[in-house]
Each structure stands twice: as C-alpha cells, then as structure tokens.
C-alpha cells in the first residue's frame, strides 16, 4: 500500500474511490429517493430547503437574493448574516426544476451532504500529501478519514453551513501554496481567492475559521521562517487574493451596509458558554460511533455544543502523539500542533465546561472575544473544532509515517488504515421526510399573508420556512439569524396578536375589531399548528377567529387548523 509507485496519478483516484464507497456504506441508497433526509435534532436542514428554493425564486424573479419580504412580512429582512449557502443553492436548482421542490430540495440536500463527506476527505488527503511531500499512500489516506469522516462532520451534516468542511480544507491547501519556494503570484493568488470565495458562499462560520487559520499560520510561520512570509511574491499573491475576494464579497457587503442593521447584533460572551465544546468530548466517544458507541459516556449530554460531536478518535490522538514525539519533521509537526491548540482553546469557549457542567473557570476565549472582533460573528465556539480536526488530520498523517519508519514492518500501514476506517464508521442521522400538508395546495396562489400560530416557537419557525416552498405566500416570521426586523411586526399593537399569544387575550378581544385588523393587514390565512398549542390556547384562538368572519375553516391531517379570510 505504501510503495512509492502508488503516489502517482492513481493515488488520489484510489482515495476518492475509497471515500466514495465509505460514504455510500454509511448512508446507503435510502437517501436518493427523496423519502428520507439527513437531519439533526433541530431540523436545521429545513432552513436550507428554504434557502435553495428562495435562491431559485429570487433569480427567476430578478430579485436580490440577500433581501426578502416573503418572511418577516411586510418589512422583510436582510439575509446578510443568514447561512444562505448560495453555492449549494445553485447546485440544487437543476434537481428542483427536474423533480419539483418537494423531492428536489431533499434529494439535492442529501447529495450535497454525501459529497461533502467525500470531498472533505479528498481535500485532507491532498493536504497531507502536500505537507508530507512523498512517503506512500497510507498516511494521506488516514488524514482523509480523520477529517472527512470525523464525528464532528457526520454530526453536522444536518447543517450545511457547519458540516460543509470541504471548502475550508481546500482553503488551507491553497493557503499553504504561498509558503512554497515556487510560489507564483497570479496563479496561487487566484487559487487562494477561488477557495476563499467557495468558503464564503457556503459558510460564514467557516469563513471566520479560515481567517483565523490564516492568522495562526502566519504567526506560526513567522517563528519558523519569518522571511518567507515577507517575500515579494507572497505579498503579491496575497494582494491578488484580497482583490478578487473583495470583489466576490460585494453582495455580502451590500447586504450588511445597505439593509437595516440586525436587531440582535453580536451575542454576549456569556451566551457562548452554552455552545462551547466539552474537553471530555474529544476523548469520550459518542453514541453514534459504530466502533465505540457501546462505551459512550452517558454523562455527556447529547446535542449541539454539549460534548460528543467533537470526539477525535483514539487512533487520531495516538498518531498525533507519535508525530510530535517521533516525526523526523518535528518542527513541522509542532507547527500544526500549535495551530490545532489555538483552535482547541477557541472551541472550549469563555469558561471550562466539563461533562456538560459549566465550572466557571475562565478560559482565554473570554479575552480573545474582546480582542478579535471576528469571534463575535459566531456564537458557537464548538465550531472551531473543524479547523482543529484538519490539524489533527495532518498530524495523523505525520504520525503514520513516523510509526512506519520506527516499526519498519509491512503490516503497519495497512493496519493503521484499517483501524482508521473502523473509527470512521458513524451512524448518519437520517429521518423519514414529512410530506407537505395537502392544505398548501389549496393555499397556493390564493393571496394574503399567512399567520402561523404559535407566534413564537423555534422548531415551528424552521418548519414554516420549508412549508412556504409549497404555498409561496408571505409569512411574518422565520428562523433567520440576526434578522433585521421584529417578528410579527404586522401584528404589533393589535387585539389579534394579544389573542394569539395567550388565551386570556382572546377573552378580551372584540371579534369585530379583530376582523378589521385582519382585513386592513391583508391577512389571508391563520394556521393553528395544534401539536405546538395547548387545548386551551387552541380553543380560545378558534373562538375569536370563527367570530371574526373567516370565509372557511379547514383541518389538515398534519395537525393544522386553517382559517381563511
């Protein structure tokens, strides 16, 4: 497996084939029918279904994709800070047009998520080859498995703006070209710019990680060979990259500057604690691990930012240690370890959280949060585990080569690849797709604004976005991070809002006044989502709406009671 002849053109193709087979083995053909979907606990995938659909609608109608009035109607909201992932949206359009939105967005999402597993692994493979130079196929193969099929990546496949790690790896691969002796300003500057744009148009989270990685690499390289960074060719390549990136970022800059500023703004540093990594999670396996799931710690709570999604793998940690202790290129290993340590510290957030409990022990993130403004873009420190896993992948590759040289046995490389494959087996979170309520076919094209009740419900707001694909009518809220308007602004200071918020408000509401409010605000439908309402709240709302002159009442088997006005 490690014969030098395998490092030619066949090496990357063999790696790509292996990663593709592994991705299909983890998911199977069940994701290609559109009946099942890659999901997570918070159903964030439904936000991306809406993103895909909205991009197609905006482009077809000649609208600005970075601003919409279809949600948070009538004022609308900027999408400048929303995880739009427009690159993935463009890739989804052919399937939407061919299969329709109900199946098209689901199959497109599944295919993009599967491709992310393969491409992230392949990019890490290429990165390891670039760092190692030569030395066989096993080391870069392991690097690809560590990064592309990490617990973190699989866990976050239900969030394309977090789980799409391939372009972050490509950015680092292009960034390292600037440190080569044969750097070419135009070629390498354009390659880095292209990778930067791919990251930007898929994930603002990973864009922040890319910027921080550049800073960390520059600091590390300055200690090892500072003169290399100041070469004229390197500075020229950086200038080319900066110019192209600035041009490509113009739509984002326009959305940030021209549209109303976000209501929520930057998050407080205290809020980051809830979404910080647990250091125990890096060494305690999660319940979705095929190999180690039986020994998973029940003391680590499941969920985003709570522990088990950052499990690094025991082989990965062993190989990283071997790289630091045994690698011939020890300076290179310590450079990657230093960058990884930087992101490890960031991922732990402002205070130490151990086994799911905040100890209150302050960490450097609390100070860095005030020094590095870019940290305020992301309220979820655990997401800095992504660049950390990339550093661990490179260290793992260095460790494979170190162990091969130390143990000098033909069995070493194949054994390490086999164990790495076993550690890469995770249960991908898959759920049956819920079909769109039949009610929406009747609503489509009927006109008017849609009010969804309850007015404030995080899970419902995600569902609202997906369901809007099928009726196409404006709604008054959605799950848009840092939205630039107030939810349900259309209903401010109305008896209807008071009634829909609490049953007591319905008792005080005048049906005639509510009818006038509905008419003046162009409300066409009020949808009562019964699974999220108490019987008392449902009965009170129905009482007022029925007396407010509704044209018809419909019940949908999905658990929606609809009033049309």
N, C-alpha and C positions, 0 to 999 in steps of 0.2 A: 504493500500500500504506500510505502514511503520511498519507493525507488525514484531517483531524480527524474527519470523519464516521464513520470506521471505529472510533472509540474507544467507541462506544455499546455497546448490548447485543450487537451482532454480533461485536465483537472477541473476547471470551472464548470464544464459541462457535466461531469460526473457529480460534482457537488450540487449543481442545480437540480439534476435528476433525483438525487437522494433527498434533498429538501422537499421537492415536489411530492414524492411518494410519501414522505412522513406527514406532510400537511394533509394529504388525502386520507391517510390512515387515521389521523386524529379526528377527522370530520365525516369522512365517507361521502357518498353521493347524495345523502339526505338533504344537503344544503342547496342542491342545484335545481330543485323542483319549485322553490318558492313557497313551500308549505311549512318549512322550518327556518328559523333565523338565529343568527348568533346574537346573543343578548347579554345582559348583565342585570344586577339587582335593581337598578334604577331605570331600566328601559331607555337608556340614552340613545340606543340605535334608532328609536322613533324620531328623535330630533334630526338625525342625518337623513332619514327618509324624506322628511320635510325639506331639508337643505337641498337634496337632489332635485326634488320637484320644483322648489322655488326658483332654483337657478334656471331650469328649463323654461319656466313660465316667464321669468324676467327677460331672458334672452329673446324668447319668441315675441314678447310684447314691447321690446325696446326700452325696458325699464332698467334702472340702476340696481344691480344685484345687491348692493351694500345698504339699501334702504327699502323698507316695505311698509305699507299701510294695511296689509292683509292681517297682521297681528297688531295688538295694542291699538286697534282702530278707535278713533279716527286719526289720531296724531301720528300713529306709526312709530317705528323705532329704527335706529341705526343698527346694522349688523357688523359694525366695525370690530367689536370685541366678541362677536359670536363665533363659535367654532364652525365656520362656513364650510371649510374643506372643499373649496371650489374645484380643485384639481380632481378629486374623487367625484364631484358632482358632474363634471364634464364627461368623465368615463362612464357614468351611469346613464347618460342621455340616450345612447342607442338602444339599450335594453328597455328604457321607459317607453320609447317610441314604438319598439317592436312588440312588447308584451303588455303594455299598459302600465299605469302607475302601481296598481295593487300588487302585481307579481314582479314588475320590472325593478322597482326600487329595492325589493327584498333580495332578489337574485343578484342584482348589482352589488349590494352591500356585502352579501356573502362572498362573492367572487373577489371583491376588493380586500376583504379581511383575509381570505385564504392566500391571495397574492402577497399580502403584507408579510405573512409568516415566511414565505419562500424568499421574497426579495430582501427582507431584513437579514435572513441567514446568509444569503448570497453576498450581500454587501459586506457583512462581517468577515466572510471568507476572503473576499478580495482585500479588505483592510489588513487582515492578518498576513496575507501573502506579501503585501507591500511593506509591512513592518519587519517581517522575517527575512525578506529577500528570497531565499530558497531554503529547502530543507525538507521537502516531502509534502504529501497531501494531507496527512492525518492532522497536523497542527491547525491549519486553517479550517479543516472540516469541523473540528471541535469548536473553534471560535464561532463558526456559523451557528452551530447548535446551541451554544451558550447564549448567544444574543437573540437570534431569530425565534427560538423555541423556549425562551425563558418563561418562568411562571408569570412575571410581570407582563410580558407581551400577550400571552394567552389570556390572562385575566382581563386585560383591557381591550380585547378585540371588539367588545360592545361599545367602544368609544374610539372612533377613528382618529380623533384629534389627539388621543393619548396613545392608542395602540399602534398607530402608523409609524413604526420606528425605522422603516427602510430609508426614508429620506434623511433622517438625522445621521444615520450611518454613512450614507453617501456624501453628506456634507463633510464629515470628518475625513473621509477618504480623499475628497478633493482638497481639503484644507492642508493635509499632510504633503501634498504635491508642492506646496510653496516652500517646504523645507528641503526639497531635493536640490542636488547640485545643478541639474539641468533644467531648472525652472524656466518657463517661457511666459513672459508677462501676459500676452494676449490669450494664448491657448489656456493656460492654467487659471488666469483670471476669469475667463468666460466659463470654464468648467466649474469653478467655485461659485460663480454667480448663478449658473444654472441649478446647482444643488441647493443654493440658498433660496431661490425662488420656489423650488419644489417643496422645501420645508415650509416656507411662508404660506403657500397656497394650500397646505394640508393641515398645518397645526401652528397656532400662535404659541402654544405651550412649548413645542419642540423648537420653535424659532428662538425663544428665550434660552433654552438649553444650548442651542447652537452658539449663540452669542457668548454665553458663559463659558462654553468649552473653548472658544477662541481665546478668551481672556486667560483661562487656566493654562492652555497650551503655550501661549505667548510667555507667561510667567515662567513656566517650567523650562521652555527652550532658552529663555534668557539666562538661566542658571547654567545650562549645559553648553550653549554656544550662542551667546547673545549677538555676536557679529553677523550670524547667519540671518537673523531677523531683519537687520538693517540694510541688507543688500539692495541695490537699486532695483534689481529685477523683482524682488519680493514686494517691495513697496509699489512698484508699477502694477504688478498683478493684483495687489490689494486695491489699488485705485480703480482698475478695470472692474473688479468685482463690485466695489462700492457704487460706481456709477450705474452699472446695469441693475443692481439690486434696488437702488433708489428709484429708478425709472419703473421697475416692475411693481414696487410698493406704492406707487402713486394712488391707485384706487383705495388702498387702506388709509393712506394719509388723508385723502379727500374725505373719507368717511369719518375719520377721527376729528378733523378740523371743521368740516362744513356742516355736519349734522349736530343736533343737540347733544350736549355732553352727557355721559352716562349718569343716571340718577345715583346708582350705588357707588360708583367710583372705586378707588382702591380699598381692599379689605384691610381690617386691622390685623396686627401681627398675632393677636390672641386667637383669632379665628383659624389661623394656620395650624394651630396645635391639633385640632380635630382631624386634619388631613395630612398629618406627618407620618413618616414611616416608623415602625417599631423596630429597634435594632434586633430584637429577638426573632423578628420575621425573616431576617436574612439567613438565619441558621436553622429555624424550625420549619419543617415542610408544611405545605398547605394541604387541605383536604382534596384538592383537585389533582394532586400528584398521583400518577398510576403506580410509581415505584415506591414512594414513601407515604402515600396517603393514610395507610393504616397506623402509622406512628405520628400522625399530625397532632399537634398540641391543641387540646380543647380549651386551653387557657387563652389562646389567641382568638379574639372575636373575628368573625368573617366580615368582609366588607371593605369598601374603598378606604385606603389610608389607615387600616387598622392592623395590618401585620402580614398575613400570609401571602399576599400577592407579590412580595419582594423576595421570596425565597431564591437564593442564588444557586443552590445545588452544592452537594458535598464535594463532588469531583472538581467543580469550578474553584472552590476555595482551596482545595488541595493543590491544584495546578497553579493557582496564583501564588501560593506559598512557595512552591517549587521554583517558580520563575524568579522570585525575589531572592531565594537562597542559593540557587544552583545555576541560573542562566548565565551564559557567557557574556551576554549583553546586559549586565546587571544595571548599568546606568539607564538603558532604555526601559527596563522593567520598572525601575523606581520612578521614572517619569510618568508612566501610565498609572502606577500605583498612587502617585501624588495627585494626579488629576482625578482618579477614582475616589480618593479620600476626600477631596474637595466636594464632590457631588454626594458622597455618603453623608457628610456633615450637613449639607443643604437638605437632603431628603429627611433628616431627622427633625427638622423644623426648629421652632424657637425654644422648646423645652423638651427634656427627655421623657419619652413615653415608653413604658416597659410593660409588656404583656397586657397592653390595652389600657393601662392606667397612667395618667399624667403625674410624673413625680415632682414637677415644679422645678427641676434642676435646669437652669438656663443654659442654652447652647449658643454657639457663635452665630447661628442664623438670626437671632434676635438683633444683634448689632449689624450684621450684614444687610438686614432688611432695610435699615435706615441709610446705609452707605451705598448700596447697589439698587437704584430705583427699579431696575428690571425685575427684581424679585416681587415687586408689588403688582406685577401683571398677573401673577399666578398665585392663587390662594391655596394651592395643593402641593406642598413640598415633596410629598412622596413621589411625584412625577419626575423628580431629579434622579430617581433610580434608573431611568432609561439610559442616560449617558454613563452612569456607573456600571451598568451591565455591559456596555460597549467596552469600557476599560477592562472589566473582568474577562471579556472575551479575548482581548488581545493578550492579557496576562496568561490566560489559559493556553493560548497557542504557544507562548514563550515557555510555559511550563511543560507542555508536551515535548517540545524539542529538548529541553533540559533533561527530562527524565529519559528520553531515548538515548541521549549521549551518556548519561550516567549508568543506566541499566544495561545498555548495549544488547538488547535481545529483540529478535524479530517479532515477538509476541506483544511487545509493549505498545506500539502504535495501534494495532487492531484492537487490543483490549481497551485502550482509552477511548477509542471511537465508539465501541460497543456500549461502554458504560455511559458515555455522553448521550448516546441515542436513548438509552433507558431513562436517563434523567430528563430527557426532553419530552417524555410522554405525559401529557396533561389532558384532563377532561375539558374539552372546549365547551363553554356554556351555550347550550342550544335549547331553544324552546319552540313549541308549535306557534305558528303565526296565527294571530286572531284576524279573521276576515273583517273587512269593513262593514259596519252596520248597514243593513239594507235601507234604512231610513235615509241615508245620504243620497241615494239615487233620486229620491223624491225632492230633496232639498236643492240639488244641483240646478243652478240657473234660475232659482225662484226669487233671488234678490233679498236684500236686507242683511242686517248684521246678526251674527249668532252670539247669543249669551250662553255660556256653559256654566252650570251650577253643580258643585260648589264653586264660588268665585275664586277661592284661593286653595289650591291643592297641587303639590309638586308633581305627583305622579299623573294626575289628570292633565296638567299643563303639557306634559310630554305627549300624552295620548291625543290631546286636542290638535297638536301640530300634525301628527300622522293623519288624523281623520280629516283635516282640512284639505288634504290631497283629493278627497273624493267629492266634497261638496263645493269647494272653491270659494266659499263666502267669507267675508272678513269676520274676525273674532277679536275679542277685547283683551286677551292675554295669551301668553305662550311661555315656553321655557327659553328665554333669551338672556344669557348672562349680561349683566350691566346694561339692561335695556334703557333707552333714552327717554322713556315716558313712564307715567304711572299706570299700573294695571287698572283696567276697567274705568279709565278716565271718562269714558262715555256716560257712565252711570253716577258720576260724582254728584253728591247733594240731591239724590233722588230717593223717593219712597221705595222704588223698586229695588235699589241697592240695599237699603236697610232691611227689606223683607227677605231678600235672597241671602243675606248674611246671617240672620238669626230668626227663629220662629216668632219671637216677640215683636219683631219689626213688622211682620205680616198682620198681626192683630191691630196694629196702629195705622196700617196703610189704608188709604181710600182707593178702592178699585178704579174709580173714575180718574183720579189723579195718575194712578199707575198706567192706565190706558193712554192718557195724554202723553206721558213720558215716553212710553213705548213708541207712539206714533211720531212724536217730534224727533226722536233719535234714530228713526229708521230701523228699528229692531224687527227683524223678520221671524226669528226663531229663538225660543228659550228652551234649552235642553237640560233636563234634570237627570244627572247621572246617579242612578239610585244606589249603586254599590258604594258610593262615597258619601251618601246622605243618611242621616238618622231618619227613622219613620216620622218623627215629629216635624223635622225640618221639611221633609218631602210633602207631608200633608198640608203644612202651612203655606208653602210656596204654591202648591196646586190650587189651594183655595183662592188665593189672590189672583193667580193667572187666569183661572177659569172665569172669574167675575170681571176681568179686565178686557173682555171682548175678544178672546182668542178665536180665530177662524176655525181651527180644528185642533184636536188632540190625538197624538199617535203614540203607541207604545212599540218599542223595538225589542226583540228578544235579547239584544245585547245588554239590556238594563238601562235604556234611555227612555224617558217620558218626554215627548216633544210637544210644545205648544207653538202653533203658527199664528202670526199676526199679520 
